[in-house]
Amino acid sequence: MESLPFDSNAFDKAMAINSMQVWRDIGAGLREVRRVMKPAAKLALGFTAYSGQPKTELTETVAALGFLTPELVERGTWFCVLASKPDDAEPSATTASF
């Protein structure tokens, strides 16, 4: 996950379902996802009850890695974090490490 085979600014949307909890380095993985997203692109990270992914500090982690307005959405035992990449005119925190 730390090295995606895509050009920078290639995708309008990015989604990961039940996978982030097995990435070797969540910070590096999210930075790489952010790299391949176009400015103002949308991010969705989804999890089922069986994923093992804790909800705690998830929105804070996403925000610290430069995504805007992360929001935790819960439906029964499922949850997701929705956020967006800043457009080119917006500053972001891209140097955070986890």
Backbone as CSV, one residue per row, in Angstrom:
resi,resn,N_x,N_y,N_z,CA_x,CA_y,CA_z,C_x,C_y,C_z
1,MET,0.816,-1.197,0.000,0.000,0.000,0.000,0.860,1.261,0.000
2,GLU,2.112,1.113,0.347,2.987,2.285,0.438,3.485,2.770,-0.915
3,SER,3.218,2.031,-1.981,3.677,2.425,-3.315,2.667,1.959,-4.358
4,LEU,1.700,2.801,-4.654,0.667,2.456,-5.645,1.183,2.718,-7.059
5,PRO,0.849,1.843,-8.012,1.375,1.968,-9.373,0.560,2.922,-10.252
6,PHE,0.280,4.107,-9.726,-0.527,5.088,-10.453,0.151,6.452,-10.412
7,ASP,-0.153,7.262,-11.414,0.354,8.631,-11.432,-0.273,9.449,-10.313
8,SER,0.387,10.502,-9.913,-0.177,11.446,-8.952,-1.397,12.123,-9.567
9,ASN,-2.352,12.483,-8.719,-3.556,13.211,-9.146,-4.330,12.471,-10.235
10,ALA,-4.475,11.157,-10.085,-5.115,10.345,-11.119,-6.590,10.041,-10.865
11,PHE,-7.050,10.055,-9.611,-8.389,9.556,-9.293,-9.278,10.616,-8.653
12,ASP,-10.562,10.598,-9.029,-11.564,11.490,-8.445,-12.054,10.985,-7.092
13,LYS,-11.963,9.674,-6.887,-12.446,9.042,-5.655,-11.518,7.891,-5.294
14,ALA,-11.426,7.619,-3.995,-10.665,6.467,-3.514,-11.457,5.802,-2.402
15,MET,-11.428,4.465,-2.389,-12.187,3.724,-1.391,-11.386,2.498,-0.957
16,ALA,-11.411,2.229,0.327,-10.814,1.008,0.874,-11.820,0.415,1.851
17,ILE,-12.113,-0.859,1.677,-13.079,-1.544,2.539,-12.365,-2.678,3.272
18,ASN,-12.454,-2.670,4.597,-11.884,-3.739,5.433,-10.450,-4.085,5.077
19,SER,-9.638,-3.070,4.818,-8.241,-3.379,4.496,-7.232,-2.550,5.279
20,MET,-7.600,-1.364,5.683,-6.636,-0.467,6.314,-5.994,-1.074,7.567
21,GLN,-6.722,-1.894,8.275,-6.200,-2.478,9.516,-5.074,-3.481,9.264
22,VAL,-4.849,-3.879,8.022,-3.750,-4.803,7.731,-2.603,-4.126,6.973
23,TRP,-2.703,-2.835,6.720,-1.596,-2.114,6.079,-0.420,-2.095,7.052
24,ARG,0.776,-2.281,6.541,1.969,-2.255,7.413,2.157,-0.894,8.058
25,ASP,1.890,0.180,7.320,2.097,1.544,7.801,0.903,2.389,7.357
26,ILE,-0.018,2.622,8.270,-1.254,3.349,7.932,-0.944,4.752,7.430
27,GLY,-0.011,5.431,8.058,0.352,6.781,7.621,0.883,6.790,6.202
28,ALA,1.802,5.895,5.908,2.370,5.821,4.551,1.296,5.439,3.542
29,GLY,0.419,4.522,3.912,-0.655,4.108,3.015,-1.605,5.241,2.694
30,LEU,-2.020,5.992,3.715,-2.929,7.118,3.474,-2.246,8.240,2.700
31,ARG,-0.959,8.465,2.951,-0.244,9.479,2.166,-0.179,9.072,0.692
32,GLU,0.007,7.787,0.435,0.068,7.298,-0.941,-1.300,7.383,-1.622
33,VAL,-2.346,7.057,-0.903,-3.700,7.219,-1.442,-3.941,8.687,-1.770
34,ARG,-3.552,9.558,-0.867,-3.717,11.003,-1.085,-2.936,11.464,-2.319
35,ARG,-1.752,10.920,-2.523,-0.930,11.294,-3.681,-1.636,10.995,-5.000
36,VAL,-2.291,9.839,-5.087,-2.914,9.452,-6.359,-4.293,10.077,-6.559
37,MET,-4.814,10.758,-5.531,-6.114,11.428,-5.655,-5.951,12.811,-6.283
38,LYS,-6.910,13.183,-7.118,-6.937,14.527,-7.689,-7.298,15.535,-6.596
39,PRO,-6.970,16.811,-6.797,-7.422,17.835,-5.854,-8.945,17.791,-5.708
40,ALA,-9.415,17.902,-4.491,-10.840,17.882,-4.126,-11.482,16.505,-4.296
41,ALA,-10.692,15.455,-4.520,-11.232,14.095,-4.642,-11.768,13.626,-3.290
42,LYS,-12.661,12.660,-3.331,-13.317,12.128,-2.129,-12.691,10.798,-1.711
43,LEU,-12.612,10.589,-0.397,-12.062,9.372,0.196,-13.136,8.703,1.043
44,ALA,-13.251,7.374,0.932,-14.141,6.590,1.792,-13.361,5.388,2.313
45,LEU,-13.316,5.257,3.625,-12.681,4.114,4.286,-13.784,3.380,5.041
46,GLY,-14.159,2.186,4.599,-15.277,1.467,5.193,-14.840,0.246,5.977
47,PHE,-15.597,-0.062,7.026,-15.259,-1.172,7.913,-16.516,-1.874,8.402
48,THR,-16.464,-3.198,8.443,-17.543,-3.978,9.043,-17.161,-4.301,10.483
49,ALA,-18.082,-4.894,11.191,-17.816,-5.272,12.586,-16.697,-6.298,12.680
50,TYR,-16.427,-7.018,11.607,-15.434,-8.084,11.614,-14.040,-7.614,11.191
51,SER,-13.902,-6.347,10.877,-12.628,-5.836,10.359,-11.534,-5.766,11.419
52,GLY,-11.918,-5.565,12.670,-10.935,-5.390,13.722,-10.394,-3.967,13.798
53,GLN,-10.887,-3.085,12.950,-10.430,-1.689,12.928,-11.110,-0.900,14.045
54,PRO,-10.351,-0.321,14.957,-10.975,0.524,15.978,-11.406,1.870,15.390
55,LYS,-12.477,2.414,15.933,-12.972,3.728,15.484,-12.183,4.871,16.121
56,THR,-11.596,4.610,17.273,-10.925,5.665,18.021,-9.794,6.290,17.218
57,GLU,-9.779,7.587,17.205,-8.734,8.403,16.580,-8.631,8.235,15.061
58,LEU,-9.599,7.587,14.443,-9.552,7.380,12.999,-9.715,8.701,12.244
59,THR,-10.681,9.514,12.642,-10.859,10.803,11.958,-9.673,11.723,12.217
60,GLU,-9.102,11.651,13.417,-7.938,12.476,13.731,-6.739,12.078,12.875
61,THR,-6.550,10.780,12.667,-5.456,10.292,11.836,-5.616,10.768,10.403
62,VAL,-6.820,10.639,9.862,-7.094,11.067,8.487,-6.849,12.575,8.344
63,ALA,-7.297,13.358,9.310,-7.085,14.810,9.265,-5.601,15.163,9.367
64,ALA,-4.879,14.480,10.247,-3.458,14.765,10.436,-2.641,14.477,9.180
65,LEU,-3.156,13.611,8.325,-2.452,13.265,7.095,-2.900,14.112,5.910
66,GLY,-3.609,15.204,6.194,-3.885,16.190,5.159,-5.230,16.120,4.492
67,PHE,-6.134,15.264,4.956,-7.471,15.214,4.385,-8.376,16.206,5.102
68,LEU,-9.358,16.715,4.381,-10.274,17.714,4.930,-11.557,17.083,5.450
69,THR,-12.113,17.692,6.464,-13.413,17.374,7.058,-13.708,15.884,7.189
70,PRO,-12.823,15.122,7.815,-13.131,13.704,8.014,-14.351,13.548,8.916
71,GLU,-15.223,12.649,8.520,-16.470,12.433,9.243,-16.663,10.938,9.450
72,LEU,-16.958,10.541,10.684,-17.253,9.147,10.997,-18.751,8.934,10.826
73,VAL,-19.130,7.974,9.996,-20.531,7.644,9.749,-20.743,6.212,10.217
74,GLU,-21.759,6.005,11.055,-22.035,4.678,11.593,-23.433,4.219,11.206
75,ARG,-23.537,2.950,10.799,-24.814,2.322,10.472,-24.788,0.917,11.069
76,GLY,-25.456,0.749,12.186,-25.431,-0.545,12.864,-24.016,-0.876,13.295
77,THR,-23.515,-2.034,12.867,-22.160,-2.445,13.237,-21.135,-2.030,12.186
78,TRP,-21.550,-1.365,11.141,-20.659,-0.897,10.080,-20.308,0.566,10.336
79,PHE,-19.139,0.984,9.913,-18.794,2.401,9.994,-17.831,2.759,8.879
80,CYS,-17.771,4.038,8.588,-16.822,4.511,7.579,-16.361,5.917,7.939
81,VAL,-15.249,6.294,7.347,-14.761,7.664,7.441,-14.791,8.237,6.037
82,LEU,-15.417,9.390,5.907,-15.493,10.111,4.644,-14.673,11.380,4.777
83,ALA,-13.908,11.710,3.757,-13.075,12.917,3.776,-12.778,13.316,2.338
84,SER,-12.042,14.395,2.176,-11.650,14.814,0.832,-10.221,15.348,0.861
85,LYS,-9.605,15.290,-0.303,-8.276,15.869,-0.464,-8.462,17.359,-0.715
86,PRO,-7.629,18.191,-0.138,-7.753,19.632,-0.408,-7.558,19.921,-1.892
87,ASP,-8.206,20.985,-2.372,-7.873,21.387,-3.736,-6.533,22.108,-3.683
88,ASP,-5.950,22.392,-4.816,-4.592,22.950,-4.856,-4.441,24.252,-4.087
89,ALA,-5.533,24.985,-3.909,-5.453,26.296,-3.265,-5.495,26.183,-1.739
90,GLU,-5.835,25.022,-1.207,-5.985,24.873,0.240,-4.729,24.283,0.865
91,PRO,-4.260,24.843,1.968,-3.109,24.262,2.655,-3.501,22.962,3.342
92,SER,-2.530,22.090,3.564,-2.819,20.837,4.249,-1.629,20.420,5.099
93,ALA,-1.891,19.484,6.017,-0.835,18.962,6.884,-0.327,17.663,6.283
94,THR,0.674,17.726,5.430,1.152,16.524,4.752,2.389,15.930,5.389
95,THR,2.885,16.513,6.440,4.134,16.024,7.008,3.929,15.200,8.266
96,ALA,2.685,14.998,8.680,2.443,14.201,9.880,2.886,12.762,9.651
97,SER,3.340,12.109,10.709,3.735,10.714,10.576,3.080,9.896,11.669
98,PHE,2.782,8.659,11.338,2.149,7.737,12.291,2.833,6.404,12.217
